[in-house]
Amino acid sequence: MDQHECNLLSTVHSLLLSMNKTDLHYAKEGQCNASCIRQFLVKLLRLSGYDVAVYTSKWQGSGKVPGGDHEYIDVIVNGNIGGSDRLIVDIDFRSHFEIARAVESYDAILASLPVFLPKLMHSCLQTSKDVQSKHQSCSTRSCTKSGCEAPKH
């Protein structure tokens, strides 16, 4: 983890811990969900001097694969030599891998995933493939042992 990631991780962690119900109530009337927390976190990161925005990735359903969307925080940090890096902050990363009736080994892998994930954009794809590969093999084993139908990969 480089210095930019460490600084961002520390800032995000501090800001998340500093949030309270009153802050989130001002951000959105009524029930505050993950999107509301992301929006408020972006506001706080901007006040801390970061170039940051919330992005939504959407995809169409096809066959048995449902469509969906995913919201994440994109942060641009300036490098030492004038370049910049894009960092992704996903505050509910772990929740995307939760499954019903998971076996103990799957729960152990799930517990090892970070709750939120700042990651450099160019290395994100390989990390995503590694996590997806582990997730697929464990979810198949978990479903087989629990007697449910294993998802098709």
C-alpha positions as CSV (number, residue, x, y, z in Angstrom):
1,M,0.0,0.0,0.0
2,D,1.5,3.3,-1.0
3,Q,1.4,6.6,0.9
4,H,-1.7,7.9,-1.0
5,E,-3.7,4.8,-0.2
6,C,-2.6,4.9,3.5
7,N,-3.6,8.5,3.8
8,L,-6.9,7.9,2.2
9,L,-7.6,4.8,4.2
10,S,-6.8,6.7,7.4
11,T,-9.0,9.7,6.4
12,V,-12.0,7.4,5.3
13,H,-11.7,5.4,8.6
14,S,-11.7,8.6,10.7
15,L,-14.6,10.2,8.8
16,L,-16.7,7.0,9.0
17,L,-16.1,6.8,12.8
18,S,-17.0,10.5,13.2
19,M,-20.4,10.2,11.4
20,N,-23.5,10.1,13.6
21,K,-27.2,9.8,13.1
22,T,-27.7,13.6,13.2
23,D,-25.2,14.0,10.3
24,L,-26.9,11.4,8.2
25,H,-30.4,12.8,9.0
26,Y,-29.3,16.2,7.5
27,A,-27.9,14.4,4.5
28,K,-31.2,12.6,3.8
29,E,-34.7,12.8,5.3
30,G,-36.0,9.4,6.6
31,Q,-34.1,6.1,6.5
32,C,-30.4,6.5,5.5
33,N,-28.9,3.6,3.5
34,A,-25.5,2.9,2.1
35,S,-26.0,5.4,-0.8
36,C,-26.7,8.1,1.8
37,I,-23.6,7.3,3.7
38,R,-21.5,7.3,0.5
39,Q,-22.9,10.8,-0.4
40,F,-22.1,12.1,3.0
41,L,-18.6,10.6,3.0
42,V,-17.9,12.2,-0.4
43,K,-19.0,15.6,1.1
44,L,-16.6,15.1,4.0
45,L,-13.8,14.0,1.7
46,R,-14.2,17.1,-0.4
47,L,-14.1,19.3,2.7
48,S,-10.8,17.4,3.5
49,G,-9.4,18.5,0.1
50,Y,-9.9,15.3,-2.0
51,D,-11.1,15.3,-5.6
52,V,-13.9,12.8,-5.2
53,A,-17.3,11.7,-6.6
54,V,-19.8,8.9,-6.3
55,Y,-20.2,6.8,-9.5
56,T,-22.8,4.2,-10.4
57,S,-22.0,1.3,-12.7
58,K,-25.1,-0.3,-14.2
59,W,-25.6,-3.5,-16.3
60,Q,-28.5,-5.1,-18.2
61,G,-29.8,-8.5,-17.2
62,S,-29.3,-11.4,-19.6
63,G,-30.8,-14.9,-19.3
64,K,-30.6,-16.0,-15.7
65,V,-28.2,-13.2,-14.8
66,P,-30.1,-10.3,-13.3
67,G,-29.3,-6.7,-14.1
68,G,-28.1,-4.4,-11.4
69,D,-26.1,-1.5,-10.4
70,H,-23.2,-0.7,-8.1
71,E,-22.3,2.5,-6.4
72,Y,-18.7,3.4,-5.4
73,I,-16.5,6.3,-4.5
74,D,-13.8,7.4,-7.0
75,V,-11.0,9.5,-5.6
76,I,-8.3,11.2,-7.7
77,V,-5.0,11.9,-5.8
78,N,-2.1,13.8,-7.3
79,G,1.2,11.9,-7.4
80,N,4.7,13.3,-6.6
81,I,5.8,13.6,-10.3
82,G,2.7,15.5,-11.5
83,G,0.7,12.3,-12.4
84,S,-2.5,11.2,-10.6
85,D,-3.9,7.9,-9.3
86,R,-7.5,6.9,-9.1
87,L,-8.5,5.2,-6.0
88,I,-11.8,3.3,-5.5
89,V,-13.4,3.3,-2.0
90,D,-16.2,0.7,-1.6
91,I,-17.6,1.0,2.0
92,D,-19.7,-2.1,1.7
93,F,-17.3,-4.4,-0.2
94,R,-17.7,-7.4,2.0
95,S,-21.5,-7.4,1.8
96,H,-21.3,-8.3,-2.0
97,F,-19.9,-11.7,-1.1
98,E,-22.4,-12.8,1.6
99,I,-24.4,-15.9,0.9
100,A,-27.1,-17.8,2.8
101,R,-26.1,-21.0,4.6
102,A,-22.3,-20.5,4.1
103,V,-19.9,-23.2,5.5
104,E,-17.3,-22.3,8.0
105,S,-14.4,-22.0,5.5
106,Y,-16.4,-19.6,3.4
107,D,-17.3,-17.5,6.4
108,A,-13.6,-17.4,7.3
109,I,-12.7,-16.1,3.8
110,L,-15.5,-13.6,4.0
111,A,-14.2,-12.3,7.4
112,S,-10.8,-11.7,5.9
113,L,-12.2,-9.3,3.3
114,P,-12.1,-5.6,4.2
115,V,-15.3,-3.8,5.2
116,F,-14.3,-1.0,2.8
117,L,-11.6,-1.2,0.1
118,P,-9.5,1.6,-1.2
119,K,-7.7,0.2,-4.2
120,L,-5.6,1.6,-7.1
121,M,-7.6,1.6,-10.3
122,H,-5.0,-0.2,-12.4
123,S,-4.5,-3.1,-9.9
124,C,-8.2,-3.4,-9.1
125,L,-9.0,-5.7,-12.0
126,Q,-6.4,-8.4,-10.9
127,T,-7.5,-8.1,-7.3
128,S,-11.2,-8.5,-8.4
129,K,-10.3,-11.6,-10.4
130,D,-8.5,-13.2,-7.4
131,V,-11.4,-12.5,-5.1
132,Q,-13.9,-13.7,-7.6
133,S,-12.0,-16.9,-8.2
134,K,-11.9,-17.7,-4.4
135,H,-15.5,-16.7,-4.0
136,Q,-16.6,-19.0,-6.8
137,S,-14.9,-22.1,-5.5
138,C,-16.0,-21.4,-1.9
139,S,-19.6,-20.6,-2.8
140,T,-19.9,-23.8,-4.9
141,R,-18.5,-25.9,-2.0
142,S,-20.7,-24.1,0.4
143,C,-23.8,-24.7,-1.6
144,T,-23.0,-28.3,-2.3
145,K,-22.4,-29.0,1.4
146,S,-25.6,-27.1,2.4
147,G,-27.7,-29.0,-0.2
148,C,-28.7,-25.9,-2.2
149,E,-28.2,-25.5,-6.0
150,A,-24.7,-24.2,-6.8
151,P,-24.6,-21.1,-8.9
152,K,-23.4,-21.5,-12.5
153,H,-20.1,-19.7,-13.2
